[in-house]
Amino acid sequence: MRSVITALLIFAVLMGSITSVHAQQPQLATYRETAQVLVDEKIQNQTTAFITLSSTSPLEMRVPTTLDQKIANAANVTSVAITNANSCVLGVTDQMCVVITIYSPSLIESYNITKIQTDSKAIGDTLIDDINKAFLLDASFNSAYVNPKGDLNKALGTSGSLSGNRTISVVYTAPQQKSSYMFDQLTSVLVPTQIRDAGGFYDVAKKMADSTNSTVTFAITPTTNGQSIYQLQVSKQSPIKGSVTSIRPLDLFGVSMLNRSSYFNGGFFPLNSLFELSVISNNSTTITSHGGEIAPTTLRNGQQVPTNLSQPGWIFDPSSGQQITGIYLFGTTTSVTADDLALTLGSGNTGQTTQPLTNSSGTTITNSSGPDYSIYALIGIVIAGGAAVYLFMKRR
């Protein structure tokens, strides 16, 4: 099923008019900033906070054209990721990794370990020298690892293009880097000053990277329309101890307020700065209270979509079950407080509709009749191709 955020993107593209204090039509920019919290009691038993900065524009994420084209033309390559995550794949510790992910069911189903490793390494070897040169690395071949399944991808309903779900990871390793150093090095290469100086989620990501238990990942994902998605992410994980009854997301990011990037000040870009929440658990849970307002929505094709993108507030779909999904829209505001994003959880009935959440104006949210395992991949969401605009080009 289509995710909440995908529905929002399509809604913004197709919408003919919108009531806004700026009297402006909503637009999508190629650059997006997303803050995410995943509370996973079911599979990993940990909470992960993410800040993801993404773009499809080579002006906003400056990947060399030659490398981008090589990745796009490489056989069966679904992504290239650079990460300092500990144990990026089984058997690799205390090293940073370049992971080239290949989707080739026929190669996996040959059940010939030598052929799998030889053929996949040959694909990876065509890219690694360019990757090393572009990002000032010295990574060398470590292993080719087959991912027969992806439990978390299955729970979230994602494709596993970056990991898991019958893919092959060709792994190259280099000496480990601290997140703060890696973030500074990657952003100095990738991110132009117009975005770095605009603050917003970028500043939160930089602050998170200073933490000793943070991880930095940069991924390039080719798409069928010829555009690549570039995603720079900083994440922090913490183990879950006991039952989760309250969530204060901004505490996980180490900030008391989440500000939008001033990069978007030139227009109305309501879906380019988003906060996302997902809770997956073994038992049914429900949102019993929350900060902030509930954004007015309507049900379209079984999906909650906002009726007014200028109004800030939550969209929960569903708000109860073994998975809870929430999106917070900034509307025409430029910031959200820790109290606005605070939530309290209680017990609920799996697959049953709970009392609709209501905002102060009386607009209701009708919850879906069951869990929707389609929230997001661990690294971002695909931007609606063709609908987004390059802000650099508009300003010239």
C-alpha positions as CSV (number, residue, x, y, z in Angstrom):
1,M,0.0,0.0,0.0
2,R,1.1,3.6,-0.6
3,S,2.8,5.2,2.3
4,V,1.5,8.3,4.1
5,I,4.3,10.5,2.8
6,T,3.9,9.2,-0.8
7,A,0.2,10.2,-0.6
8,L,1.2,13.6,0.6
9,L,3.6,14.1,-2.3
10,I,1.1,13.1,-4.9
11,F,-1.6,15.3,-3.2
12,A,0.7,18.3,-3.4
13,V,1.5,17.7,-7.1
14,L,-2.1,17.1,-8.2
15,M,-3.8,19.7,-6.1
16,G,-5.2,22.5,-8.1
17,S,-5.6,25.1,-5.3
18,I,-5.0,25.5,-1.7
19,T,-5.9,28.0,1.0
20,S,-2.8,29.5,2.4
21,V,-1.9,32.7,4.3
22,H,0.6,33.3,1.6
23,A,-2.0,32.6,-1.1
24,Q,0.6,30.4,-2.8
25,Q,0.4,27.0,-4.5
26,P,2.3,24.3,-2.7
27,Q,5.5,23.3,-4.4
28,L,8.0,20.5,-4.1
29,A,11.7,21.2,-4.1
30,T,14.4,18.6,-5.0
31,Y,16.1,19.1,-1.6
32,R,14.3,17.6,1.4
33,E,15.0,17.5,5.1
34,T,13.4,14.7,7.1
35,A,13.5,13.9,10.9
36,Q,12.5,10.4,11.7
37,V,12.0,8.4,14.9
38,L,11.6,4.6,14.7
39,V,10.5,2.9,17.9
40,D,11.1,-0.8,17.2
41,E,10.0,-3.1,20.0
42,K,9.4,-6.0,17.6
43,I,12.6,-6.7,15.8
44,Q,15.6,-4.7,17.0
45,N,14.3,-3.6,20.4
46,Q,15.7,-0.2,20.0
47,T,14.8,3.4,19.2
48,T,16.5,5.1,16.3
49,A,16.5,8.8,15.5
50,F,17.4,9.9,12.0
51,I,18.0,13.1,10.2
52,T,18.0,12.7,6.5
53,L,19.0,15.3,3.9
54,S,18.2,14.2,0.4
55,S,18.0,15.5,-3.1
56,T,17.8,14.4,-6.7
57,S,19.7,17.5,-7.9
58,P,23.4,17.4,-8.6
59,L,23.5,21.0,-7.6
60,E,22.4,20.2,-4.1
61,M,24.3,17.0,-3.6
62,R,27.5,17.3,-5.7
63,V,28.2,13.7,-6.7
64,P,30.6,13.6,-9.7
65,T,28.6,13.0,-12.9
66,T,31.0,10.3,-14.1
67,L,30.5,8.3,-10.8
68,D,26.7,8.9,-11.0
69,Q,26.5,7.5,-14.5
70,K,28.7,4.5,-13.7
71,I,26.4,3.6,-10.8
72,A,23.3,4.0,-13.0
73,N,24.8,1.9,-15.7
74,A,26.2,-0.9,-13.5
75,A,24.4,-4.2,-13.8
76,N,21.8,-4.8,-11.1
77,V,23.2,-2.2,-8.7
78,T,20.4,-0.8,-6.5
79,S,22.5,1.5,-4.2
80,V,25.9,2.5,-3.1
81,A,26.3,3.5,0.5
82,I,29.2,4.8,2.6
83,T,28.8,4.3,6.3
84,N,30.7,4.3,9.6
85,A,28.0,2.1,11.2
86,N,29.6,-0.6,13.4
87,S,29.1,-4.1,12.0
88,C,27.8,-2.7,8.7
89,V,27.6,-6.3,7.6
90,L,28.2,-9.5,9.4
91,G,31.8,-9.9,10.4
92,V,33.0,-6.3,9.9
93,T,33.7,-4.3,13.0
94,D,35.5,-1.1,13.8
95,Q,35.8,-0.2,10.2
96,M,33.9,2.1,7.9
97,C,32.3,0.5,4.8
98,V,31.4,1.1,1.3
99,V,28.5,-1.2,0.5
100,I,27.5,-1.8,-3.1
101,T,24.1,-3.5,-3.1
102,I,23.2,-5.7,-6.0
103,Y,19.8,-7.2,-6.7
104,S,20.2,-10.4,-8.7
105,P,17.8,-13.3,-7.8
106,S,19.3,-15.4,-10.6
107,L,22.8,-15.1,-9.3
108,I,21.7,-15.9,-5.7
109,E,19.6,-18.8,-6.9
110,S,22.7,-20.3,-8.6
111,Y,23.7,-21.3,-5.1
112,N,27.2,-21.2,-6.3
113,I,29.1,-19.3,-3.6
114,T,32.2,-18.9,-5.7
115,K,30.3,-17.5,-8.7
116,I,28.2,-15.2,-6.4
117,Q,31.3,-13.7,-4.9
118,T,33.3,-13.5,-8.1
119,D,30.5,-12.0,-10.2
120,S,29.4,-9.5,-7.6
121,K,33.0,-8.4,-6.8
122,A,33.6,-7.8,-10.5
123,I,30.6,-5.4,-10.5
124,G,31.8,-3.6,-7.4
125,D,35.4,-3.3,-8.7
126,T,34.1,-1.2,-11.6
127,L,32.9,1.4,-9.1
128,I,35.2,1.4,-6.1
129,D,38.1,3.4,-7.6
130,D,35.7,6.3,-8.6
131,I,34.0,6.1,-5.1
132,N,37.4,6.3,-3.4
133,K,38.5,9.3,-5.5
134,A,35.2,11.2,-5.1
135,F,35.0,10.9,-1.3
136,L,38.7,10.8,-0.4
137,L,38.6,7.2,0.7
138,D,41.0,4.2,0.5
139,A,38.5,1.4,0.7
140,S,39.5,-2.1,-0.3
141,F,37.6,-5.3,-0.9
142,N,36.4,-7.2,2.2
143,S,33.6,-9.6,1.3
144,A,30.5,-10.3,-0.7
145,Y,27.6,-11.0,1.6
146,V,24.2,-12.4,0.6
147,N,21.2,-11.0,2.4
148,P,18.6,-13.8,2.2
149,K,15.9,-11.9,4.0
150,G,15.2,-8.5,5.6
151,D,13.0,-8.8,8.7
152,L,12.8,-5.0,9.3
153,N,12.1,-4.4,5.6
154,K,9.3,-6.9,5.8
155,A,7.8,-5.3,9.0
156,L,8.0,-1.8,7.4
157,G,6.9,-2.9,4.0
158,T,9.9,-1.5,2.2
159,S,11.9,-2.8,-0.8
160,G,15.2,-3.4,0.9
161,S,17.1,-1.6,-1.9
162,L,19.8,-0.6,0.6
163,S,20.0,-3.9,2.6
164,G,18.2,-7.2,3.0
165,N,15.5,-8.9,0.9
166,R,17.6,-11.2,-1.3
167,T,20.3,-8.8,-2.2
168,I,24.1,-9.1,-2.4
169,S,26.3,-6.6,-0.5
170,V,29.7,-6.1,-2.0
171,V,31.6,-4.7,1.0
172,Y,34.8,-2.6,0.8
173,T,36.3,-1.4,4.1
174,A,38.5,1.5,5.2
175,P,39.8,2.7,8.6
176,Q,37.0,3.8,10.9
177,Q,36.1,7.5,11.1
178,K,34.4,9.4,13.9
179,S,30.9,10.6,12.8
180,S,31.8,14.3,13.3
181,Y,34.8,14.0,11.0
182,M,32.9,11.9,8.4
183,F,30.0,14.4,8.4
184,D,32.3,17.4,8.0
185,Q,34.2,15.6,5.2
186,L,31.2,14.5,3.3
187,T,29.3,17.8,3.6
188,S,32.3,19.8,2.5
189,V,32.4,17.7,-0.7
190,L,28.6,17.2,-1.2
191,V,26.6,20.1,0.2
192,P,26.9,23.7,-1.1
193,T,27.2,26.6,1.3
194,Q,23.6,27.8,0.3
195,I,22.3,24.7,2.2
196,R,24.9,24.5,4.9
197,D,24.4,28.2,5.9
198,A,20.6,27.8,5.8
199,G,20.5,25.8,9.0
200,G,17.4,23.8,9.7
201,F,17.7,20.0,9.9
202,Y,21.3,20.3,8.7
203,D,22.3,21.9,12.0
204,V,20.5,19.1,13.9
205,A,22.4,16.5,11.9
206,K,25.7,18.2,12.6
207,K,24.9,18.3,16.3
208,M,24.0,14.6,16.3
209,A,27.2,13.7,14.5
210,D,29.1,15.1,17.5
211,S,27.7,12.3,19.6
212,T,29.9,9.3,20.1
213,N,27.1,6.8,19.4
214,S,26.0,8.4,16.1
215,T,26.3,6.9,12.7
216,V,26.7,8.7,9.3
217,T,25.6,7.2,6.0
218,F,25.6,8.6,2.5
219,A,23.7,6.7,-0.2
220,I,23.3,7.0,-3.9
221,T,20.2,5.2,-5.3
222,P,19.7,5.1,-9.0
223,T,16.1,5.1,-10.3
224,T,14.3,3.9,-13.4
225,N,13.7,7.5,-14.6
226,G,17.4,8.2,-14.9
227,Q,17.7,10.4,-11.8
228,S,19.6,9.3,-8.7
229,I,18.5,9.9,-5.2
230,Y,21.3,11.3,-2.9
231,Q,20.7,10.9,0.8
232,L,22.9,11.9,3.7
233,Q,21.8,10.6,7.0
234,V,22.9,10.9,10.7
235,S,21.3,8.4,13.1
236,K,21.5,7.6,16.8
237,Q,20.3,4.4,18.4
238,S,19.3,3.6,22.0
239,P,18.1,0.3,23.5
240,I,14.5,0.0,24.7
241,K,14.2,-1.0,28.3
242,G,10.7,-1.9,29.4
243,S,7.5,-0.8,27.8
244,V,7.5,2.5,25.8
245,T,4.6,4.6,27.1
246,S,5.8,8.1,26.2
247,I,7.9,9.5,23.3
248,R,9.6,12.9,23.3
249,P,11.3,12.8,19.8
250,L,13.3,16.0,20.1
251,D,15.1,14.7,23.2
252,L,16.5,12.0,21.0
253,F,17.9,14.6,18.6
254,G,19.3,16.6,21.5
255,V,17.4,19.8,20.7
256,S,14.3,21.6,22.2
257,M,13.0,22.9,18.9
258,L,13.2,21.7,15.3
259,N,13.5,24.5,12.8
260,R,13.0,24.4,9.0
261,S,15.8,25.3,6.7
262,S,15.7,28.9,5.5
263,Y,16.6,27.5,2.1
264,F,12.8,27.2,1.5
265,N,12.0,30.8,2.4
266,G,11.5,31.8,-1.2
267,G,8.2,29.9,-1.6
268,F,5.7,27.6,-0.1
269,F,7.3,24.1,0.2
270,P,5.1,22.4,2.9
271,L,6.4,18.8,2.3
272,N,10.1,19.5,2.0
273,S,10.5,19.6,5.8
274,L,8.8,16.8,7.7
275,F,8.9,14.9,10.9
276,E,8.0,11.2,10.8
277,L,7.3,8.7,13.5
278,S,6.8,4.9,13.3
279,V,6.2,2.5,16.2
280,I,6.2,-1.2,15.6
281,S,5.6,-3.6,18.5
282,N,4.5,-7.1,19.4
283,N,1.3,-5.8,21.1
284,S,-1.4,-3.5,20.0
285,T,-0.8,0.1,21.1
286,T,-2.7,3.4,20.6
287,I,-1.9,7.1,20.9
288,T,-3.6,8.2,24.0
289,S,-2.4,11.8,24.0
290,H,-0.2,14.1,21.9
291,G,1.2,17.6,21.6
292,G,0.3,19.9,18.8
293,E,-2.8,19.9,16.7
294,I,-4.3,17.3,14.4
295,A,-4.1,18.5,10.8
296,P,-7.4,18.4,9.0
297,T,-7.6,15.5,6.6
298,T,-9.9,13.6,4.3
299,L,-9.8,9.9,3.3
300,R,-8.8,9.3,-0.3
301,N,-8.4,5.8,-1.7
302,G,-8.0,4.5,1.8
303,Q,-5.3,7.1,2.7
304,Q,-5.4,10.1,4.9
305,V,-4.4,13.3,3.1
306,P,-4.5,16.9,4.4
307,T,-7.2,19.3,3.3
308,N,-5.0,22.3,4.0
309,L,-1.3,22.1,3.8
310,S,-0.9,25.5,5.3
311,Q,-2.1,24.3,8.7
312,P,0.5,22.6,11.0
313,G,-0.3,19.4,12.9
314,W,-0.2,15.6,13.0
315,I,-1.5,13.1,10.6
316,F,-1.8,9.6,12.2
317,D,-2.6,6.7,9.8
318,P,-3.0,4.4,11.7
319,S,-3.1,5.7,15.3
320,S,-3.4,2.2,16.8
321,G,-2.4,-1.3,16.2
322,Q,1.0,-3.1,16.0
323,Q,2.3,-0.3,13.9
324,I,1.6,3.4,14.4
325,T,2.5,5.9,11.8
326,G,2.6,9.7,12.3
327,I,3.6,12.6,10.1
328,Y,3.9,16.1,11.5
329,L,3.4,18.9,9.0
330,F,4.9,22.4,9.6
331,G,2.3,24.1,7.4
332,T,3.3,27.8,7.1
333,T,5.2,27.7,10.4
334,T,9.0,27.5,10.5
335,S,9.5,25.5,13.7
336,V,8.0,22.9,16.1
337,T,8.7,22.5,19.8
338,A,9.5,19.4,21.8
339,D,6.1,19.6,23.5
340,D,4.3,19.7,20.1
341,L,5.9,16.4,19.1
342,A,5.4,14.6,22.4
343,L,3.2,11.5,22.5
344,T,1.8,9.1,25.0
345,L,1.1,5.5,24.2
346,G,-1.3,3.0,25.8
347,S,-2.8,-0.4,25.1
348,G,-5.1,-0.9,22.1
349,N,-6.9,-3.5,20.1
350,T,-5.0,-4.8,17.1
351,G,-6.7,-4.1,13.8
352,Q,-9.6,-2.3,15.4
353,T,-10.6,1.3,14.9
354,T,-10.2,3.5,17.9
355,Q,-12.0,6.7,18.8
356,P,-11.0,9.2,16.0
357,L,-8.4,11.8,16.9
358,T,-9.9,15.3,16.8
359,N,-8.3,18.7,16.5
360,S,-9.6,21.9,18.2
361,S,-11.7,22.8,15.1
362,G,-13.5,19.5,15.2
363,T,-12.0,17.9,12.1
364,T,-11.5,14.2,12.6
365,I,-9.0,11.6,11.6
366,T,-10.6,8.3,10.6
367,N,-8.1,5.5,11.4
368,S,-7.5,2.7,9.0
369,S,-8.9,-0.7,9.9
370,G,-5.6,-2.4,10.3
371,P,-1.8,-1.8,10.4
372,D,-0.2,-0.3,7.3
373,Y,3.3,-1.6,6.9
374,S,4.4,1.0,4.4
375,I,6.1,3.8,6.2
376,Y,9.6,4.4,5.0
377,A,12.9,2.9,4.1
378,L,15.6,3.4,6.7
379,I,17.2,6.0,4.4
380,G,14.5,8.4,3.3
381,I,11.7,8.6,0.8
382,V,11.8,8.9,-3.0
383,I,11.0,12.4,-4.2
384,A,8.2,12.6,-6.7
385,G,10.1,12.6,-10.0
386,G,9.5,15.5,-12.4
387,A,7.4,17.5,-9.9
388,A,10.2,18.9,-7.9
389,V,12.0,22.1,-8.7
390,Y,15.7,23.1,-8.3
391,L,15.8,26.0,-6.0
392,F,19.3,27.0,-7.3
393,M,18.0,27.3,-10.8
394,K,15.0,29.4,-9.7
395,R,17.3,31.8,-7.9
396,R,19.6,32.4,-10.8
